[in-house]
Amino acid sequence: MTTSRMPTRSTAAAAATVRLALPADVTAPAIARAQVRAALAELDVPDQLRDDVLLATSELVTNAFEHGGRPGRLELRTDGCELVIRVFDTSSSIPELKEPIAAAARSRGLQLVRALARRWGYDPAEGGKCVWAAFALS
């Protein structure tokens, strides 16, 4: 796991991976958004897709902070056709896609991710789980 807050990147042809360690406090979503924004600009991701990826990033990191024990790291991967944001946390509990209550100001995070992404899901990971969202690049 990367220990700095600066992203690291490995590239090959049209593929890239950005890894970011996340702090275990309320600054995690803002730090993740700033770093992902910079990576998306460098990867020349279209503006409309950038907005969707940034909103999904914010929701996934916020959920990891509030429901996942604590966020551990974020990975952004692209293979030229698809971009995937993966957020790792320290909980093994399955993410719950809740139906929002009209009067409630919260509990819409995964609904937003589902609406924005081509697909989303979760996988077990060492020390917890990974919740991810995938976006088409073409």
N, C-alpha and C positions, 0 to 999 in steps of 0.2 A: 504494500500500500504506500502511496506517495505521502510524505509527511509535510510537505510545504503546501501553502494555499495557492501557489501558482500552478497552472495546469502544465502537465507534461504531455508531449505529443509524439507518437510514432507514425510515420507516414510511409506509404508505399503506393505508387501510382495514384489511383483515385480513392485510396482508403486512408482513413485517419482515425486516431483514437486520442481523446483528451481525458485525462484523469485528474480529479480534484478531491483532495481531502476536505471534509466539511467540519466546521466547528460544532461542538455539541451545545450550541446556544441559539438564541433567537436571531442571530445575524446570519445563520446558515442560508436561508432562502435568498437574501440580498447578495451574499457573496457568490452563491451559485449562479444567480441571474447575471451578475456582472461578468463572471468568468465565461459562462456559456455564450453570452452576447459577443464577447471578444472572439471566441473560437468560431462562432457562426459567421462573423464578418470576415475572418481570415479564410474560412472555407468557402466564401462567396455564396452562402445560402441565400435564396431570394427573401426579400423583406417580409412578405406575407407569411412565409413559412417560419421565419425568425420569430415573429410575434407569437405564433402558435406554440413553437418549441419553448420559448421563454415562459409563457403562461403555464405550460405543462411542467416545466422544470420547477417553477415556483410551487405548484401544487404538490408535486411528488416530494420535494424536499420538506415542505411544511408538514405533509402527512408523516414523513419519516420522523420529524422532530416531535410532533404531537402524539402520534400513535405507534411509532415503531421503536420505542426505546430511546434511540437517538440516531441521527444520520451519521453514517460513517464516511462514505465517499460517493462521488458521482462520476459516471463515465459517459462520455458522448462518443459514439462510434458512427462512422459513415463508411460505406463501401462504394460510393458513387451512385447507387440507386436508392438507398434507404439510410436514414439517420435514426439512431436509437439512443435515447437517454435512459440510463440505468442509475437508480438511486439505491444504495445499500444502507440497511439499518440493522440494529442489534436485536430485533424481535423476530421470532419465527411465526407470529400470528399472521393469518391470511388477511390481506386487505379486503375491506368490506365496501362494496358498491352500494351505497345507501340511496334510497329514494328521497329526494329533498322535500322538506316540509316548506310550503309556500311562505310562511311567516318567519322561518328560521334564516338567520344570516350566515349560517355555516353548513357544513356537510355536503358541499357540492364539488369538492376537489376531484374525486375520481370520476364523477359524472362529466366534469370539464375535460379531464384527460381523455376519457372515452370518446367524447364528441370531437376533440381536436386531432387525435392520433388515428393513423390507419388501423393500428391494433395496439393493445396494451396487455400487460399481464404481470405475473410475479414468478419468481423462481427461488427455491431454497438457496442459500449461500452460506459459506462458512461464517459462523457467529451470528446468523440471522437470516435475512432474505434480501432479495433485490426486486424492486418494483420498476417496471420499464414501460416506455411508450415508444412506438416506432412511427416514423413519418416518411412518406414518399418524397424523394428528391426530384422526380421528373414530373 
